[in-house]
Amino acid sequence: EKVYSQLVEFASSLDYVHVLPDQFRVRVNWGGFSMVNATLQVLKYAFALDQPEAMPLDFHKFVHMAESTYPIRSNAQIRRQLAEYPIDANLMHIVKTPTTPHEDSWVSFLT
């Protein structure tokens, strides 16, 4: 809630940044339907659906942000860090997992 409050305060000084009011916020589980629901809530807010007193926002994009998904370094710092690696460096860490799920896991998809 502290980060949310700070974002609301920051956005209040910018007419082109909007932070969703609390009633539109959705707790998102990565890869779950809650991501779709979050998108629907953004659109509901942006187009002022269910808000007859509000005007739709004039916008050209929206961004889903969570505490763990926005950069905590500046672009310059990120560029400097990346420049320290060779041009052909592989920065991905891949963990191979079985491609065939355990038979018990299919219950999740079928129920």
C-alpha positions as a Markdown table, in Angstrom:
| # | Residue | x | y | z |
|---|---|---|---|---|
| 1 | Glu | 0.0 | 0.0 | 0.0 |
| 2 | Lys | 2.9 | 2.3 | 0.6 |
| 3 | Val | 4.1 | 2.1 | -3.0 |
| 4 | Tyr | 0.5 | 2.6 | -4.3 |
| 5 | Ser | 0.2 | 5.7 | -2.1 |
| 6 | Gln | 3.5 | 7.0 | -3.5 |
| 7 | Leu | 2.4 | 6.4 | -7.1 |
| 8 | Val | -0.9 | 8.1 | -6.5 |
| 9 | Glu | 0.9 | 11.1 | -5.0 |
| 10 | Phe | 3.4 | 11.2 | -7.9 |
| 11 | Ala | 0.7 | 10.9 | -10.6 |
| 12 | Ser | -1.4 | 13.7 | -9.1 |
| 13 | Ser | 1.1 | 16.2 | -10.4 |
| 14 | Leu | 1.0 | 14.8 | -13.9 |
| 15 | Asp | -2.1 | 15.1 | -16.1 |
| 16 | Tyr | -1.0 | 12.3 | -18.4 |
| 17 | Val | -0.5 | 9.7 | -15.7 |
| 18 | His | -3.4 | 7.9 | -14.0 |
| 19 | Val | -3.2 | 5.4 | -11.2 |
| 20 | Leu | -6.3 | 3.2 | -10.9 |
| 21 | Pro | -8.5 | 4.1 | -7.9 |
| 22 | Asp | -8.7 | 1.3 | -5.3 |
| 23 | Gln | -12.1 | 0.0 | -6.5 |
| 24 | Phe | -10.6 | -0.9 | -9.9 |
| 25 | Arg | -7.4 | -2.6 | -8.6 |
| 26 | Val | -7.1 | -6.4 | -8.9 |
| 27 | Arg | -4.7 | -8.7 | -7.2 |
| 28 | Val | -3.0 | -10.4 | -10.1 |
| 29 | Asn | -1.7 | -14.0 | -10.2 |
| 30 | Trp | 0.8 | -14.2 | -13.1 |
| 31 | Gly | -0.5 | -16.2 | -16.0 |
| 32 | Gly | -4.0 | -16.4 | -14.4 |
| 33 | Phe | -7.4 | -15.0 | -15.5 |
| 34 | Ser | -6.7 | -12.2 | -13.0 |
| 35 | Met | -4.4 | -10.6 | -15.6 |
| 36 | Val | -7.4 | -10.5 | -18.0 |
| 37 | Asn | -9.6 | -9.1 | -15.2 |
| 38 | Ala | -7.0 | -6.4 | -14.5 |
| 39 | Thr | -7.0 | -5.4 | -18.2 |
| 40 | Leu | -10.8 | -5.2 | -18.1 |
| 41 | Gln | -10.7 | -3.0 | -15.0 |
| 42 | Val | -8.3 | -0.6 | -16.7 |
| 43 | Leu | -10.5 | -0.4 | -19.8 |
| 44 | Lys | -13.6 | 0.1 | -17.6 |
| 45 | Tyr | -11.8 | 3.0 | -15.8 |
| 46 | Ala | -10.3 | 4.5 | -19.0 |
| 47 | Phe | -13.6 | 4.5 | -20.9 |
| 48 | Ala | -15.5 | 5.6 | -17.8 |
| 49 | Leu | -17.9 | 2.7 | -17.9 |
| 50 | Asp | -20.2 | 2.5 | -14.8 |
| 51 | Gln | -19.1 | 6.1 | -14.0 |
| 52 | Pro | -21.8 | 8.4 | -15.6 |
| 53 | Glu | -20.2 | 11.5 | -13.9 |
| 54 | Ala | -16.7 | 10.8 | -15.4 |
| 55 | Met | -15.4 | 11.5 | -18.8 |
| 56 | Pro | -13.4 | 8.9 | -20.7 |
| 57 | Leu | -9.6 | 9.4 | -20.5 |
| 58 | Asp | -7.7 | 10.6 | -23.5 |
| 59 | Phe | -5.0 | 7.9 | -23.7 |
| 60 | His | -2.9 | 6.0 | -26.2 |
| 61 | Lys | -1.5 | 3.2 | -24.0 |
| 62 | Phe | -1.7 | 1.7 | -20.6 |
| 63 | Val | 0.8 | -0.2 | -18.5 |
| 64 | His | 0.3 | -2.8 | -15.9 |
| 65 | Met | 2.7 | -2.2 | -13.1 |
| 66 | Ala | 3.4 | -4.1 | -9.9 |
| 67 | Glu | 6.0 | -3.6 | -7.2 |
| 68 | Ser | 8.2 | -6.3 | -8.8 |
| 69 | Thr | 7.9 | -5.3 | -12.5 |
| 70 | Tyr | 9.2 | -1.8 | -12.9 |
| 71 | Pro | 12.9 | -0.9 | -13.2 |
| 72 | Ile | 14.6 | 0.2 | -10.0 |
| 73 | Arg | 17.6 | 1.6 | -12.0 |
| 74 | Ser | 17.7 | 4.4 | -14.5 |
| 75 | Asn | 18.1 | 3.7 | -18.2 |
| 76 | Ala | 21.7 | 5.0 | -18.0 |
| 77 | Gln | 22.5 | 2.6 | -15.2 |
| 78 | Ile | 21.0 | -0.3 | -17.1 |
| 79 | Arg | 22.9 | 0.6 | -20.3 |
| 80 | Arg | 26.2 | 0.9 | -18.3 |
| 81 | Gln | 25.6 | -2.5 | -16.7 |
| 82 | Leu | 24.8 | -4.2 | -20.0 |
| 83 | Ala | 27.8 | -2.6 | -21.7 |
| 84 | Glu | 30.1 | -4.4 | -19.2 |
| 85 | Tyr | 29.2 | -7.7 | -20.9 |
| 86 | Pro | 30.6 | -9.0 | -24.2 |
| 87 | Ile | 28.4 | -8.2 | -27.2 |
| 88 | Asp | 27.5 | -11.9 | -27.6 |
| 89 | Ala | 26.8 | -12.6 | -23.9 |
| 90 | Asn | 23.8 | -14.7 | -23.0 |
| 91 | Leu | 22.1 | -13.2 | -20.0 |
| 92 | Met | 19.3 | -15.7 | -19.8 |
| 93 | His | 19.2 | -18.4 | -17.1 |
| 94 | Ile | 17.3 | -21.4 | -18.4 |
| 95 | Val | 16.1 | -24.2 | -16.2 |
| 96 | Lys | 15.0 | -27.2 | -18.2 |
| 97 | Thr | 11.9 | -28.8 | -16.8 |
| 98 | Pro | 10.1 | -31.9 | -18.0 |
| 99 | Thr | 7.8 | -31.3 | -20.9 |
| 100 | Thr | 5.3 | -33.9 | -19.8 |
| 101 | Pro | 3.4 | -32.9 | -16.7 |
| 102 | His | 2.8 | -35.3 | -13.9 |
| 103 | Glu | -0.6 | -37.1 | -14.4 |
| 104 | Asp | -2.0 | -35.5 | -11.2 |
| 105 | Ser | -1.5 | -32.0 | -12.7 |
| 106 | Trp | -4.0 | -32.6 | -15.5 |
| 107 | Val | -6.8 | -32.3 | -12.9 |
| 108 | Ser | -6.1 | -28.6 | -12.8 |
| 109 | Phe | -6.9 | -28.2 | -16.4 |
| 110 | Leu | -9.9 | -30.4 | -16.6 |
| 111 | Thr | -11.9 | -29.2 | -13.6 |
